[in-house]
Amino acid sequence: MTNSGIGAIEEKLSEGLLPVYKLELSLGNVVARIDCPAGTKCPYAVILKNKINHKAIKEQLELHSSISKWENRDRHYPLESGYSCEKTRHAISGPM
């Protein structure tokens, strides 16, 4: 993804998810795609190429109370884990 694409993500993504996004990029993860919308309940999702480093997020970030961790283990859909924002319904995820 180009730098202009990254800037667009930072402008659009929920403020509460930005620390997760920035930490993941600093750890070497990259954006695989953007889903807009990402289904009926999520208007904007950033999907990362690699697994999200939940341990680093827990150790290095204090997430806003509107941000929650989630996992999808339903094999009818991609097996992913990530974080979502209760206010905006935005999400950031990566493969499990």
PERABEL-V11730 format. One record per residue. N is the residue number from 1. RES is the residue in one small letter. BURIAL is I if it has 9 or more other C-alpha atoms within 8 Angstrom, else O. Layout:
n	res	burial
N	RES	BURIAL
N	RES	BURIAL
This chain:
n	res	burial
1	m	O
2	t	O
3	n	O
4	s	O
5	g	O
6	i	I
7	g	O
8	a	O
9	i	O
10	e	O
11	e	O
12	k	O
13	l	I
14	s	I
15	e	O
16	g	I
17	l	I
18	l	I
19	p	I
20	v	I
21	y	I
22	k	O
23	l	I
24	e	I
25	l	I
26	s	O
27	l	O
28	g	O
29	n	I
30	v	I
31	v	I
32	a	O
33	r	O
34	i	I
35	d	I
36	c	O
37	p	I
38	a	I
39	g	O
40	t	O
41	k	O
42	c	I
43	p	I
44	y	I
45	a	I
46	v	I
47	i	I
48	l	I
49	k	I
50	n	O
51	k	I
52	i	I
53	n	O
54	h	O
55	k	O
56	a	O
57	i	I
58	k	O
59	e	O
60	q	O
61	l	I
62	e	O
63	l	O
64	h	O
65	s	O
66	s	O
67	i	I
68	s	I
69	k	O
70	w	O
71	e	O
72	n	I
73	r	O
74	d	O
75	r	O
76	h	O
77	y	O
78	p	O
79	l	I
80	e	I
81	s	I
82	g	I
83	y	I
84	s	I
85	c	I
86	e	I
87	k	O
88	t	O
89	r	I
90	h	I
91	a	I
92	i	I
93	s	I
94	g	I
95	p	I
96	m	O
